[in-house]
Amino acid sequence: MPKTKFEPELIITTHKQIDANGKATPGLDIMFIPVHSFEVEGGANRKINLNSATEGIIFSEFEQARNYKTMIFYIPPTKDFLGLKLMNLATKNWQLFDFLFTVSVLTDGKRTQTLSLSSRSASLRETPVPVGSTPALLRLKVRVKNPDMMHGQLDPKTRRMINTDM
């Protein structure tokens, strides 16, 4: 029986913006953010831990995220000041950013499917805060405007990922 594993990837890209006072925010910054677990605010009351999830549960949560337009991510500790960058992002007048969250299905170590949710106009809903203990995770609440959902599947003949909008 093939061994299946889920691999999350969260990418936030900020851009230079001008605020109401004419002050410019810093330029381009691409943040690759590790994800321990996630949930949808307003959807089913469940936190998705990717170590014990199924494809059906993940798909259902993505569909709810597209409908409710809010996601909560739990970020493990990092050594590169990522938490500080995310907290600073919340204090910059709720700066808009590009958002891409992808969960890949790895079968026997090979990427066979992907499910992605993206938005060109996302923002933080509140300042990220640590939750839990040993070690604490950073809770990141994201609002996505006009989210797009895409499913990718590996074509065994060409060995390329074929993506379709959903």
Order of alpha helices (4+ residues) and beta strands (2+ residues): beta-beta-beta-beta-alpha-beta-alpha-beta-beta-beta-beta-beta-beta
